[in-house]
């Protein structure tokens, strides 16, 4: 048997389109700090003084596995992060909440209510 790639996907970090953070930290360490709970307020990143609402995928999700490998490394995701069972749920909740951040499969599509964290 020979294995062949038939498709590839990416990981998108998304925030609400109305989030006032203008300059995104380009270091994965900042994103890791958000997801571990070390950074919990958008003001620490130049945004408004507002609690960051962190959304994550469920254990066993391929999207979560990629996020843990590529972003978190050996650091644990904060147990207070709100767990969702689909990319669509994360996309919808982040789109409805100006203080939210989440990650989704890039193949899940992009909505006007989201900004990519780049």
Biopython code that builds the backbone (N, CA, C, O; Angstrom):
import numpy as np
from Bio.PDB.StructureBuilder import StructureBuilder

atoms = [
    (1, "UNK", "N", (0.826, -1.182, 0.000)),
    (1, "UNK", "CA", (0.000, 0.000, 0.000)),
    (1, "UNK", "C", (0.864, 1.237, 0.000)),
    (1, "UNK", "O", (1.905, 1.288, 0.655)),
    (2, "UNK", "N", (0.426, 2.223, -0.733)),
    (2, "UNK", "CA", (1.129, 3.490, -0.800)),
    (2, "UNK", "C", (0.186, 4.588, -0.308)),
    (2, "UNK", "O", (-0.945, 4.709, -0.778)),
    (3, "UNK", "N", (0.667, 5.379, 0.639)),
    (3, "UNK", "CA", (-0.141, 6.492, 1.138)),
    (3, "UNK", "C", (-0.002, 7.703, 0.233)),
    (3, "UNK", "O", (1.083, 7.986, -0.276)),
    (4, "UNK", "N", (-1.095, 8.413, 0.034)),
    (4, "UNK", "CA", (-1.090, 9.631, -0.779)),
    (4, "UNK", "C", (-1.904, 10.702, -0.077)),
    (4, "UNK", "O", (-2.968, 10.424, 0.476)),
    (5, "UNK", "N", (-1.395, 11.938, -0.103)),
    (5, "UNK", "CA", (-2.172, 13.068, 0.402)),
    (5, "UNK", "C", (-3.280, 13.366, -0.596)),
    (5, "UNK", "O", (-3.021, 13.515, -1.790)),
    (6, "UNK", "N", (-4.497, 13.453, -0.115)),
    (6, "UNK", "CA", (-5.601, 13.836, -0.993)),
    (6, "UNK", "C", (-6.129, 15.224, -0.638)),
    (6, "UNK", "O", (-6.822, 15.856, -1.435)),
    (7, "UNK", "N", (-5.799, 15.687, 0.550)),
    (7, "UNK", "CA", (-6.217, 17.029, 0.956)),
    (7, "UNK", "C", (-5.375, 17.466, 2.144)),
    (7, "UNK", "O", (-4.826, 16.641, 2.873)),
    (8, "UNK", "N", (-5.287, 18.755, 2.321)),
    (8, "UNK", "CA", (-4.608, 19.340, 3.473)),
    (8, "UNK", "C", (-5.488, 20.444, 4.020)),
    (8, "UNK", "O", (-6.275, 21.057, 3.300)),
    (9, "UNK", "N", (-5.335, 20.678, 5.296)),
    (9, "UNK", "CA", (-6.137, 21.694, 5.959)),
    (9, "UNK", "C", (-5.206, 22.519, 6.830)),
    (9, "UNK", "O", (-4.078, 22.111, 7.105)),
    (10, "UNK", "N", (-5.670, 23.656, 7.254)),
    (10, "UNK", "CA", (-4.904, 24.514, 8.134)),
    (10, "UNK", "C", (-5.698, 24.806, 9.391)),
    (10, "UNK", "O", (-6.855, 24.409, 9.527)),
    (11, "UNK", "N", (-5.060, 25.498, 10.292)),
    (11, "UNK", "CA", (-5.666, 25.890, 11.551)),
    (11, "UNK", "C", (-5.820, 27.405, 11.534)),
    (11, "UNK", "O", (-4.856, 28.126, 11.276)),
    (12, "UNK", "N", (-7.021, 27.887, 11.805)),
    (12, "UNK", "CA", (-7.279, 29.335, 11.825)),
    (12, "UNK", "C", (-7.603, 29.764, 13.246)),
    (12, "UNK", "O", (-8.487, 29.194, 13.887)),
    (13, "UNK", "N", (-6.890, 30.766, 13.736)),
    (13, "UNK", "CA", (-7.205, 31.379, 15.016)),
    (13, "UNK", "C", (-8.117, 32.549, 14.694)),
    (13, "UNK", "O", (-7.755, 33.415, 13.897)),
    (14, "UNK", "N", (-9.303, 32.585, 15.307)),
    (14, "UNK", "CA", (-10.297, 33.598, 14.948)),
    (14, "UNK", "C", (-10.743, 34.393, 16.169)),
    (14, "UNK", "O", (-10.850, 33.873, 17.280)),
    (15, "UNK", "N", (-11.002, 35.685, 15.916)),
    (15, "UNK", "CA", (-11.603, 36.562, 16.910)),
    (15, "UNK", "C", (-12.785, 37.247, 16.242)),
    (15, "UNK", "O", (-12.908, 37.234, 15.017)),
    (16, "UNK", "N", (-13.640, 37.835, 17.038)),
    (16, "UNK", "CA", (-14.811, 38.524, 16.526)),
    (16, "UNK", "C", (-14.380, 39.730, 15.689)),
    (16, "UNK", "O", (-13.397, 40.397, 16.012)),
    (17, "UNK", "N", (-15.115, 40.003, 14.621)),
    (17, "UNK", "CA", (-14.787, 41.109, 13.716)),
    (17, "UNK", "C", (-14.829, 42.467, 14.416)),
    (17, "UNK", "O", (-14.206, 43.418, 13.944)),
    (18, "UNK", "N", (-15.550, 42.573, 15.529)),
    (18, "UNK", "CA", (-15.660, 43.842, 16.255)),
    (18, "UNK", "C", (-14.655, 43.973, 17.383)),
    (18, "UNK", "O", (-14.679, 44.957, 18.123)),
    (19, "UNK", "N", (-13.778, 43.000, 17.524)),
    (19, "UNK", "CA", (-12.745, 43.071, 18.545)),
    (19, "UNK", "C", (-11.815, 44.230, 18.194)),
    (19, "UNK", "O", (-11.437, 44.393, 17.034)),
    (20, "UNK", "N", (-11.446, 45.032, 19.188)),
    (20, "UNK", "CA", (-10.656, 46.241, 18.932)),
    (20, "UNK", "C", (-9.155, 46.018, 18.909)),
    (20, "UNK", "O", (-8.404, 46.961, 18.658)),
    (21, "UNK", "N", (-8.696, 44.807, 19.161)),
    (21, "UNK", "CA", (-7.251, 44.535, 19.093)),
    (21, "UNK", "C", (-6.814, 44.774, 17.652)),
    (21, "UNK", "O", (-7.313, 44.134, 16.727)),
    (22, "UNK", "N", (-5.886, 45.693, 17.474)),
    (22, "UNK", "CA", (-5.441, 46.053, 16.127)),
    (22, "UNK", "C", (-4.164, 45.311, 15.767)),
    (22, "UNK", "O", (-4.028, 44.814, 14.649)),
    (23, "UNK", "N", (-3.239, 45.233, 16.695)),
    (23, "UNK", "CA", (-1.972, 44.564, 16.456)),
    (23, "UNK", "C", (-1.989, 43.232, 17.179)),
    (23, "UNK", "O", (-2.027, 43.176, 18.409)),
    (24, "UNK", "N", (-1.961, 42.177, 16.412)),
    (24, "UNK", "CA", (-1.979, 40.844, 17.003)),
    (24, "UNK", "C", (-0.561, 40.436, 17.341)),
    (24, "UNK", "O", (0.357, 40.651, 16.549)),
    (25, "UNK", "N", (-0.375, 39.849, 18.511)),
    (25, "UNK", "CA", (0.965, 39.348, 18.824)),
    (25, "UNK", "C", (1.304, 38.188, 17.900)),
    (25, "UNK", "O", (0.547, 37.224, 17.783)),
    (26, "UNK", "N", (2.430, 38.296, 17.260)),
    (26, "UNK", "CA", (2.814, 37.279, 16.285)),
    (26, "UNK", "C", (3.544, 36.106, 16.919)),
    (26, "UNK", "O", (3.940, 35.168, 16.227)),
    (27, "UNK", "N", (3.716, 36.157, 18.199)),
    (27, "UNK", "CA", (4.413, 35.077, 18.882)),
    (27, "UNK", "C", (3.404, 34.043, 19.364)),
    (27, "UNK", "O", (2.393, 34.388, 19.975)),
    (28, "UNK", "N", (3.681, 32.796, 19.090)),
    (28, "UNK", "CA", (2.807, 31.725, 19.573)),
    (28, "UNK", "C", (2.739, 31.734, 21.091)),
    (28, "UNK", "O", (1.769, 31.251, 21.677)),
    (29, "UNK", "N", (3.762, 32.281, 21.726)),
    (29, "UNK", "CA", (3.765, 32.307, 23.188)),
    (29, "UNK", "C", (2.607, 33.142, 23.725)),
    (29, "UNK", "O", (2.054, 32.810, 24.773)),
    (30, "UNK", "N", (2.225, 34.214, 23.035)),
    (30, "UNK", "CA", (1.076, 35.030, 23.469)),
    (30, "UNK", "C", (-0.216, 34.232, 23.354)),
    (30, "UNK", "O", (-1.055, 34.268, 24.254)),
    (31, "UNK", "N", (-0.372, 33.523, 22.262)),
    (31, "UNK", "CA", (-1.556, 32.697, 22.060)),
    (31, "UNK", "C", (-1.592, 31.574, 23.110)),
    (31, "UNK", "O", (-2.647, 31.256, 23.657)),
    (32, "UNK", "N", (-0.444, 30.995, 23.372)),
    (32, "UNK", "CA", (-0.331, 29.964, 24.399)),
    (32, "UNK", "C", (-0.702, 30.547, 25.766)),
    (32, "UNK", "O", (-1.365, 29.885, 26.564)),
    (33, "UNK", "N", (-0.278, 31.773, 26.031)),
    (33, "UNK", "CA", (-0.610, 32.429, 27.300)),
    (33, "UNK", "C", (-2.117, 32.660, 27.432)),
    (33, "UNK", "O", (-2.663, 32.544, 28.530)),
    (34, "UNK", "N", (-2.784, 32.983, 26.343)),
    (34, "UNK", "CA", (-4.241, 33.151, 26.376)),
    (34, "UNK", "C", (-4.896, 31.816, 26.706)),
    (34, "UNK", "O", (-5.747, 31.739, 27.591)),
    (35, "UNK", "N", (-4.501, 30.775, 26.000)),
    (35, "UNK", "CA", (-5.142, 29.473, 26.173)),
    (35, "UNK", "C", (-4.764, 28.779, 27.475)),
    (35, "UNK", "O", (-5.490, 27.891, 27.923)),
    (36, "UNK", "N", (-3.656, 29.156, 28.091)),
    (36, "UNK", "CA", (-3.296, 28.577, 29.384)),
    (36, "UNK", "C", (-3.916, 29.364, 30.532)),
    (36, "UNK", "O", (-3.969, 28.883, 31.664)),
    (37, "UNK", "N", (-4.384, 30.570, 30.241)),
    (37, "UNK", "CA", (-4.992, 31.408, 31.269)),
    (37, "UNK", "C", (-4.068, 32.479, 31.825)),
    (37, "UNK", "O", (-4.486, 33.269, 32.671)),
    (38, "UNK", "N", (-2.811, 32.524, 31.367)),
    (38, "UNK", "CA", (-1.881, 33.550, 31.846)),
    (38, "UNK", "C", (-2.325, 34.946, 31.408)),
    (38, "UNK", "O", (-2.203, 35.903, 32.173)),
    (39, "UNK", "N", (-2.834, 35.066, 30.195)),
    (39, "UNK", "CA", (-3.410, 36.328, 29.711)),
    (39, "UNK", "C", (-4.912, 36.110, 29.669)),
    (39, "UNK", "O", (-5.395, 35.201, 28.994)),
    (40, "UNK", "N", (-5.652, 36.946, 30.393)),
    (40, "UNK", "CA", (-7.101, 36.756, 30.465)),
    (40, "UNK", "C", (-7.892, 38.006, 30.102)),
    (40, "UNK", "O", (-9.122, 37.994, 30.132)),
    (41, "UNK", "N", (-7.189, 39.087, 29.759)),
    (41, "UNK", "CA", (-7.879, 40.324, 29.429)),
    (41, "UNK", "C", (-7.297, 40.900, 28.142)),
    (41, "UNK", "O", (-6.081, 40.920, 27.950)),
    (42, "UNK", "N", (-8.186, 41.368, 27.263)),
    (42, "UNK", "CA", (-7.738, 41.926, 25.984)),
    (42, "UNK", "C", (-6.834, 43.148, 26.161)),
    (42, "UNK", "O", (-6.036, 43.451, 25.274)),
    (43, "UNK", "N", (-6.945, 43.852, 27.288)),
    (43, "UNK", "CA", (-6.107, 45.034, 27.511)),
    (43, "UNK", "C", (-4.618, 44.677, 27.544)),
    (43, "UNK", "O", (-3.778, 45.518, 27.222)),
    (44, "UNK", "N", (-4.285, 43.459, 27.924)),
    (44, "UNK", "CA", (-2.888, 43.018, 27.934)),
    (44, "UNK", "C", (-2.320, 42.915, 26.523)),
    (44, "UNK", "O", (-1.107, 42.818, 26.336)),
    (45, "UNK", "N", (-3.218, 42.939, 25.526)),
    (45, "UNK", "CA", (-2.806, 42.850, 24.125)),
    (45, "UNK", "C", (-3.118, 44.133, 23.354)),
    (45, "UNK", "O", (-3.083, 44.148, 22.124)),
    (46, "UNK", "N", (-3.422, 45.200, 24.077)),
    (46, "UNK", "CA", (-3.704, 46.481, 23.440)),
    (46, "UNK", "C", (-5.162, 46.701, 23.090)),
    (46, "UNK", "O", (-5.496, 47.668, 22.406)),
    (47, "UNK", "N", (-6.027, 45.823, 23.545)),
    (47, "UNK", "CA", (-7.456, 45.964, 23.272)),
    (47, "UNK", "C", (-8.177, 46.622, 24.427)),
    (47, "UNK", "O", (-7.555, 47.168, 25.338)),
    (48, "UNK", "N", (-9.491, 46.565, 24.379)),
    (48, "UNK", "CA", (-10.307, 47.121, 25.455)),
    (48, "UNK", "C", (-10.160, 46.276, 26.709)),
    (48, "UNK", "O", (-9.758, 45.114, 26.655)),
    (49, "UNK", "N", (-10.499, 46.893, 27.852)),
    (49, "UNK", "CA", (-10.463, 46.150, 29.107)),
    (49, "UNK", "C", (-11.685, 45.245, 29.136)),
    (49, "UNK", "O", (-12.787, 45.675, 29.477)),
    (50, "UNK", "N", (-11.474, 43.992, 28.775)),
    (50, "UNK", "CA", (-12.555, 43.008, 28.721)),
    (50, "UNK", "C", (-11.964, 41.617, 28.877)),
    (50, "UNK", "O", (-10.906, 41.311, 28.327)),
    (51, "UNK", "N", (-12.651, 40.790, 29.623)),
    (51, "UNK", "CA", (-12.246, 39.392, 29.822)),
    (51, "UNK", "C", (-12.223, 38.674, 28.475)),
    (51, "UNK", "O", (-13.142, 38.842, 27.673)),
    (52, "UNK", "N", (-11.196, 37.885, 28.217)),
    (52, "UNK", "CA", (-11.123, 37.087, 26.994)),
    (52, "UNK", "C", (-11.962, 35.828, 27.200)),
    (52, "UNK", "O", (-11.759, 35.090, 28.164)),
    (53, "UNK", "N", (-12.898, 35.590, 26.296)),
    (53, "UNK", "CA", (-13.722, 34.379, 26.332)),
    (53, "UNK", "C", (-13.081, 33.364, 25.394)),
    (53, "UNK", "O", (-13.122, 33.520, 24.174)),
    (54, "UNK", "N", (-12.497, 32.338, 25.967)),
    (54, "UNK", "CA", (-11.690, 31.368, 25.238)),
    (54, "UNK", "C", (-12.532, 30.140, 24.881)),
    (54, "UNK", "O", (-13.127, 29.500, 25.748)),
    (55, "UNK", "N", (-12.566, 29.828, 23.583)),
    (55, "UNK", "CA", (-13.262, 28.639, 23.098)),
    (55, "UNK", "C", (-12.251, 27.637, 22.571)),
    (55, "UNK", "O", (-11.292, 28.004, 21.891)),
    (56, "UNK", "N", (-12.470, 26.380, 22.887)),
    (56, "UNK", "CA", (-11.601, 25.299, 22.443)),
    (56, "UNK", "C", (-12.467, 24.146, 21.948)),
    (56, "UNK", "O", (-13.673, 24.109, 22.189)),
    (57, "UNK", "N", (-11.843, 23.223, 21.266)),
    (57, "UNK", "CA", (-12.541, 22.023, 20.795)),
    (57, "UNK", "C", (-12.419, 20.914, 21.830)),
    (57, "UNK", "O", (-11.601, 20.989, 22.747)),
    (58, "UNK", "N", (-13.246, 19.883, 21.669)),
    (58, "UNK", "CA", (-13.282, 18.773, 22.628)),
    (58, "UNK", "C", (-12.062, 17.866, 22.462)),
    (58, "UNK", "O", (-11.441, 17.815, 21.400)),
    (59, "UNK", "N", (-11.740, 17.152, 23.545)),
    (59, "UNK", "CA", (-10.685, 16.141, 23.475)),
    (59, "UNK", "C", (-11.037, 15.137, 22.385)),
    (59, "UNK", "O", (-12.197, 14.752, 22.239)),
    (60, "UNK", "N", (-10.043, 14.720, 21.627)),
    (60, "UNK", "CA", (-10.269, 13.759, 20.551)),
    (60, "UNK", "C", (-10.519, 14.414, 19.204)),
    (60, "UNK", "O", (-10.495, 13.741, 18.174)),
    (61, "UNK", "N", (-10.758, 15.715, 19.201)),
    (61, "UNK", "CA", (-10.962, 16.446, 17.949)),
    (61, "UNK", "C", (-9.627, 16.584, 17.217)),
    (61, "UNK", "O", (-8.605, 16.873, 17.839)),
    (62, "UNK", "N", (-9.634, 16.380, 15.912)),
    (62, "UNK", "CA", (-8.422, 16.571, 15.121)),
    (62, "UNK", "C", (-7.955, 18.013, 15.149)),
    (62, "UNK", "O", (-6.755, 18.285, 15.138)),
    (63, "UNK", "N", (-8.908, 18.940, 15.186)),
    (63, "UNK", "CA", (-8.563, 20.359, 15.251)),
    (63, "UNK", "C", (-7.854, 20.662, 16.570)),
    (63, "UNK", "O", (-6.847, 21.370, 16.589)),
    (64, "UNK", "N", (-8.378, 20.129, 17.661)),
    (64, "UNK", "CA", (-7.738, 20.348, 18.970)),
    (64, "UNK", "C", (-6.350, 19.705, 19.006)),
    (64, "UNK", "O", (-5.405, 20.302, 19.521)),
    (65, "UNK", "N", (-6.227, 18.513, 18.473)),
    (65, "UNK", "CA", (-4.942, 17.835, 18.453)),
    (65, "UNK", "C", (-3.900, 18.676, 17.713)),
    (65, "UNK", "O", (-2.764, 18.813, 18.166)),
    (66, "UNK", "N", (-4.298, 19.235, 16.575)),
    (66, "UNK", "CA", (-3.378, 20.098, 15.815)),
    (66, "UNK", "C", (-3.016, 21.334, 16.622)),
    (66, "UNK", "O", (-1.851, 21.731, 16.657)),
    (67, "UNK", "N", (-4.007, 21.952, 17.275)),
    (67, "UNK", "CA", (-3.765, 23.148, 18.082)),
    (67, "UNK", "C", (-2.798, 22.838, 19.227)),
    (67, "UNK", "O", (-1.866, 23.599, 19.488)),
    (68, "UNK", "N", (-3.030, 21.722, 19.900)),
    (68, "UNK", "CA", (-2.154, 21.353, 21.015)),
    (68, "UNK", "C", (-0.733, 21.113, 20.530)),
    (68, "UNK", "O", (0.222, 21.520, 21.191)),
    (69, "UNK", "N", (-0.583, 20.461, 19.396)),
    (69, "UNK", "CA", (0.747, 20.173, 18.856)),
    (69, "UNK", "C", (1.440, 21.439, 18.366)),
    (69, "UNK", "O", (2.603, 21.677, 18.693)),
    (70, "UNK", "N", (0.734, 22.248, 17.587)),
    (70, "UNK", "CA", (1.347, 23.410, 16.936)),
    (70, "UNK", "C", (1.479, 24.632, 17.837)),
    (70, "UNK", "O", (2.401, 25.430, 17.665)),
    (71, "UNK", "N", (0.566, 24.789, 18.797)),
    (71, "UNK", "CA", (0.548, 26.003, 19.618)),
    (71, "UNK", "C", (0.915, 25.728, 21.076)),
    (71, "UNK", "O", (1.795, 26.387, 21.629)),
    (72, "UNK", "N", (0.256, 24.774, 21.690)),
    (72, "UNK", "CA", (0.389, 24.597, 23.133)),
    (72, "UNK", "C", (1.641, 23.835, 23.554)),
    (72, "UNK", "O", (2.175, 24.079, 24.637)),
    (73, "UNK", "N", (2.114, 22.922, 22.720)),
    (73, "UNK", "CA", (3.274, 22.130, 23.120)),
    (73, "UNK", "C", (2.947, 21.343, 24.379)),
    (73, "UNK", "O", (1.981, 20.580, 24.400)),
    (74, "UNK", "N", (3.739, 21.519, 25.426)),
    (74, "UNK", "CA", (3.517, 20.788, 26.683)),
    (74, "UNK", "C", (2.620, 21.559, 27.649)),
    (74, "UNK", "O", (2.311, 21.063, 28.733)),
    (75, "UNK", "N", (2.203, 22.755, 27.272)),
    (75, "UNK", "CA", (1.348, 23.578, 28.126)),
    (75, "UNK", "C", (-0.104, 23.130, 27.986)),
    (75, "UNK", "O", (-0.581, 22.905, 26.874)),
    (76, "UNK", "N", (-0.797, 23.001, 29.097)),
    (76, "UNK", "CA", (-2.191, 22.560, 29.099)),
    (76, "UNK", "C", (-3.138, 23.720, 28.778)),
    (76, "UNK", "O", (-2.888, 24.862, 29.162)),
    (77, "UNK", "N", (-4.208, 23.414, 28.081)),
    (77, "UNK", "CA", (-5.281, 24.383, 27.873)),
    (77, "UNK", "C", (-6.002, 24.565, 29.200)),
    (77, "UNK", "O", (-6.296, 23.593, 29.896)),
    (78, "UNK", "N", (-6.282, 25.814, 29.543)),
    (78, "UNK", "CA", (-6.970, 26.147, 30.784)),
    (78, "UNK", "C", (-8.293, 25.386, 30.866)),
    (78, "UNK", "O", (-9.071, 25.427, 29.914)),
    (79, "UNK", "N", (-8.569, 24.701, 31.957)),
    (79, "UNK", "CA", (-9.825, 23.966, 32.078)),
    (79, "UNK", "C", (-11.056, 24.870, 32.067)),
    (79, "UNK", "O", (-12.177, 24.384, 31.913)),
    (80, "UNK", "N", (-10.862, 26.176, 32.229)),
    (80, "UNK", "CA", (-11.985, 27.120, 32.161)),
    (80, "UNK", "C", (-12.359, 27.494, 30.725)),
    (80, "UNK", "O", (-13.383, 28.139, 30.499)),
    (81, "UNK", "N", (-11.539, 27.094, 29.761)),
    (81, "UNK", "CA", (-11.875, 27.356, 28.355)),
    (81, "UNK", "C", (-13.179, 26.631, 28.033)),
    (81, "UNK", "O", (-13.409, 25.510, 28.487)),
    (82, "UNK", "N", (-14.019, 27.283, 27.252)),
    (82, "UNK", "CA", (-15.331, 26.717, 26.924)),
    (82, "UNK", "C", (-15.198, 25.730, 25.770)),
    (82, "UNK", "O", (-14.789, 26.099, 24.670)),
    (83, "UNK", "N", (-15.542, 24.490, 26.028)),
    (83, "UNK", "CA", (-15.343, 23.391, 25.083)),
    (83, "UNK", "C", (-16.550, 23.281, 24.154)),
    (83, "UNK", "O", (-17.697, 23.278, 24.599)),
    (84, "UNK", "N", (-16.268, 23.192, 22.860)),
    (84, "UNK", "CA", (-17.313, 23.043, 21.844)),
    (84, "UNK", "C", (-17.052, 21.790, 21.030)),
    (84, "UNK", "O", (-15.908, 21.358, 20.887)),
    (85, "UNK", "N", (-18.117, 21.209, 20.497)),
    (85, "UNK", "CA", (-17.981, 19.923, 19.816)),
    (85, "UNK", "C", (-17.878, 20.011, 18.294)),
    (85, "UNK", "O", (-17.893, 18.985, 17.613)),
    (86, "UNK", "N", (-17.773, 21.227, 17.758)),
    (86, "UNK", "CA", (-17.610, 21.344, 16.301)),
    (86, "UNK", "C", (-16.958, 22.674, 15.946)),
    (86, "UNK", "O", (-17.020, 23.639, 16.708)),
    (87, "UNK", "N", (-16.330, 22.705, 14.770)),
    (87, "UNK", "CA", (-15.775, 23.955, 14.255)),
    (87, "UNK", "C", (-16.892, 24.975, 14.048)),
    (87, "UNK", "O", (-16.709, 26.165, 14.303)),
    (88, "UNK", "N", (-18.047, 24.504, 13.584)),
    (88, "UNK", "CA", (-19.178, 25.390, 13.346)),
    (88, "UNK", "C", (-19.652, 26.069, 14.617)),
    (88, "UNK", "O", (-20.011, 27.246, 14.596)),
    (89, "UNK", "N", (-19.656, 25.336, 15.728)),
    (89, "UNK", "CA", (-20.067, 25.921, 17.007)),
    (89, "UNK", "C", (-19.075, 26.999, 17.439)),
    (89, "UNK", "O", (-19.481, 28.074, 17.879)),
    (90, "UNK", "N", (-17.788, 26.718, 17.317)),
    (90, "UNK", "CA", (-16.768, 27.719, 17.673)),
    (90, "UNK", "C", (-16.927, 28.948, 16.785)),
    (90, "UNK", "O", (-16.927, 30.075, 17.281)),
    (91, "UNK", "N", (-17.062, 28.741, 15.486)),
    (91, "UNK", "CA", (-17.223, 29.845, 14.530)),
    (91, "UNK", "C", (-18.426, 30.708, 14.911)),
    (91, "UNK", "O", (-18.325, 31.935, 14.925)),
    (92, "UNK", "N", (-19.551, 30.085, 15.216)),
    (92, "UNK", "CA", (-20.775, 30.813, 15.564)),
    (92, "UNK", "C", (-20.615, 31.592, 16.873)),
    (92, "UNK", "O", (-20.974, 32.767, 16.941)),
    (93, "UNK", "N", (-20.085, 30.953, 17.897)),
    (93, "UNK", "CA", (-19.944, 31.596, 19.199)),
    (93, "UNK", "C", (-18.956, 32.756, 19.160)),
    (93, "UNK", "O", (-19.214, 33.806, 19.749)),
    (94, "UNK", "N", (-17.836, 32.581, 18.479)),
    (94, "UNK", "CA", (-16.869, 33.675, 18.350)),
    (94, "UNK", "C", (-17.480, 34.808, 17.526)),
    (94, "UNK", "O", (-17.255, 35.981, 17.824)),
    (95, "UNK", "N", (-18.238, 34.471, 16.510)),
    (95, "UNK", "CA", (-18.893, 35.486, 15.694)),
    (95, "UNK", "C", (-19.929, 36.287, 16.454)),
    (95, "UNK", "O", (-20.214, 37.430, 16.096)),
    (96, "UNK", "N", (-20.495, 35.705, 17.496)),
    (96, "UNK", "CA", (-21.520, 36.376, 18.293)),
    (96, "UNK", "C", (-20.963, 37.114, 19.508)),
    (96, "UNK", "O", (-21.702, 37.847, 20.165)),
    (97, "UNK", "N", (-19.689, 36.942, 19.821)),
    (97, "UNK", "CA", (-19.116, 37.472, 21.059)),
    (97, "UNK", "C", (-17.871, 38.308, 20.763)),
    (97, "UNK", "O", (-16.836, 37.753, 20.392)),
    (98, "UNK", "N", (-17.952, 39.635, 20.921)),
    (98, "UNK", "CA", (-16.793, 40.489, 20.602)),
    (98, "UNK", "C", (-15.560, 40.237, 21.464)),
    (98, "UNK", "O", (-14.470, 40.695, 21.121)),
    (99, "UNK", "N", (-15.710, 39.523, 22.569)),
    (99, "UNK", "CA", (-14.570, 39.275, 23.455)),
    (99, "UNK", "C", (-14.034, 37.854, 23.343)),
    (99, "UNK", "O", (-13.250, 37.415, 24.185)),
    (100, "UNK", "N", (-14.453, 37.135, 22.308)),
    (100, "UNK", "CA", (-14.098, 35.722, 22.182)),
    (100, "UNK", "C", (-12.898, 35.498, 21.268)),
    (100, "UNK", "O", (-12.574, 36.313, 20.404)),
    (101, "UNK", "N", (-12.258, 34.360, 21.500)),
    (101, "UNK", "CA", (-11.208, 33.849, 20.627)),
    (101, "UNK", "C", (-11.426, 32.342, 20.507)),
    (101, "UNK", "O", (-11.878, 31.689, 21.448)),
    (102, "UNK", "N", (-11.103, 31.811, 19.351)),
    (102, "UNK", "CA", (-11.237, 30.380, 19.142)),
    (102, "UNK", "C", (-10.329, 29.931, 18.016)),
    (102, "UNK", "O", (-9.642, 30.745, 17.398)),
    (103, "UNK", "N", (-10.329, 28.663, 17.756)),
    (103, "UNK", "CA", (-9.590, 28.121, 16.616)),
    (103, "UNK", "C", (-10.490, 27.138, 15.900)),
    (103, "UNK", "O", (-11.263, 26.402, 16.514)),
    (104, "UNK", "N", (-10.368, 27.146, 14.587)),
    (104, "UNK", "CA", (-11.190, 26.282, 13.742)),
    (104, "UNK", "C", (-10.336, 25.740, 12.603)),
    (104, "UNK", "O", (-9.249, 26.247, 12.324)),
    (105, "UNK", "N", (-10.834, 24.734, 11.971)),
    (105, "UNK", "CA", (-10.214, 24.235, 10.760)),
    (105, "UNK", "C", (-10.352, 25.313, 9.686)),
    (105, "UNK", "O", (-11.437, 25.864, 9.498)),
    (106, "UNK", "N", (-9.278, 25.612, 8.995)),
    (106, "UNK", "CA", (-9.328, 26.622, 7.946)),
    (106, "UNK", "C", (-10.355, 26.252, 6.881)),
    (106, "UNK", "O", (-10.955, 27.128, 6.259)),
    (107, "UNK", "N", (-10.552, 24.970, 6.676)),
    (107, "UNK", "CA", (-11.529, 24.490, 5.715)),
    (107, "UNK", "C", (-12.965, 24.714, 6.152)),
    (107, "UNK", "O", (-13.889, 24.472, 5.376)),
    (108, "UNK", "N", (-13.172, 25.175, 7.394)),
    (108, "UNK", "CA", (-14.526, 25.424, 7.902)),
    (108, "UNK", "C", (-15.143, 26.677, 7.308)),
    (108, "UNK", "O", (-16.331, 26.943, 7.491)),
    (109, "UNK", "N", (-14.349, 27.426, 6.613)),
    (109, "UNK", "CA", (-14.864, 28.638, 5.991)),
    (109, "UNK", "C", (-14.727, 29.840, 6.889)),
    (109, "UNK", "O", (-14.482, 29.721, 8.090)),
    (110, "UNK", "N", (-14.888, 30.985, 6.294)),
    (110, "UNK", "CA", (-14.748, 32.241, 7.012)),
    (110, "UNK", "C", (-16.036, 33.025, 6.875)),
    (110, "UNK", "O", (-16.652, 33.054, 5.810)),
    (111, "UNK", "N", (-16.431, 33.652, 7.950)),
    (111, "UNK", "CA", (-17.622, 34.494, 7.925)),
    (111, "UNK", "C", (-17.200, 35.935, 8.118)),
    (111, "UNK", "O", (-16.107, 36.204, 8.618)),
    (112, "UNK", "N", (-18.052, 36.859, 7.728)),
    (112, "UNK", "CA", (-17.757, 38.276, 7.885)),
    (112, "UNK", "C", (-17.668, 38.693, 9.346)),
    (112, "UNK", "O", (-17.094, 39.736, 9.659)),
    (113, "UNK", "N", (-18.232, 37.888, 10.242)),
    (113, "UNK", "CA", (-18.235, 38.244, 11.667)),
    (113, "UNK", "C", (-16.937, 37.851, 12.348)),
    (113, "UNK", "O", (-16.794, 38.066, 13.552)),
    (114, "UNK", "N", (-15.981, 37.279, 11.611)),
    (114, "UNK", "CA", (-14.720, 36.831, 12.193)),
    (114, "UNK", "C", (-13.541, 37.536, 11.546)),
    (114, "UNK", "O", (-13.592, 37.942, 10.385)),
    (115, "UNK", "N", (-12.462, 37.673, 12.338)),
    (115, "UNK", "CA", (-11.174, 38.125, 11.819)),
    (115, "UNK", "C", (-10.180, 37.005, 12.085)),
    (115, "UNK", "O", (-10.213, 36.367, 13.138)),
    (116, "UNK", "N", (-9.304, 36.774, 11.131)),
    (116, "UNK", "CA", (-8.232, 35.808, 11.357)),
    (116, "UNK", "C", (-7.156, 36.467, 12.206)),
    (116, "UNK", "O", (-6.805, 37.626, 11.985)),
    (117, "UNK", "N", (-6.651, 35.749, 13.145)),
    (117, "UNK", "CA", (-5.541, 36.196, 14.005)),
    (117, "UNK", "C", (-4.289, 35.851, 13.217)),
    (117, "UNK", "O", (-3.934, 34.678, 13.103)),
    (118, "UNK", "N", (-3.613, 36.861, 12.671)),
    (118, "UNK", "CA", (-2.450, 36.544, 11.833)),
    (118, "UNK", "C", (-1.214, 37.296, 12.214)),
    (118, "UNK", "O", (-0.168, 37.121, 11.589)),
]
sb = StructureBuilder()
sb.init_structure("model")
sb.init_model(0)
sb.init_chain("A")
sb.init_seg("    ")
for serial, (resi, resn, name, xyz) in enumerate(atoms, 1):
    if name == "N":
        sb.init_residue(resn, " ", resi, " ")
    sb.init_atom(name, np.array(xyz, "f"), 0.0, 1.0, " ", f" {name:<3s}", serial, name[0])
structure = sb.get_structure()
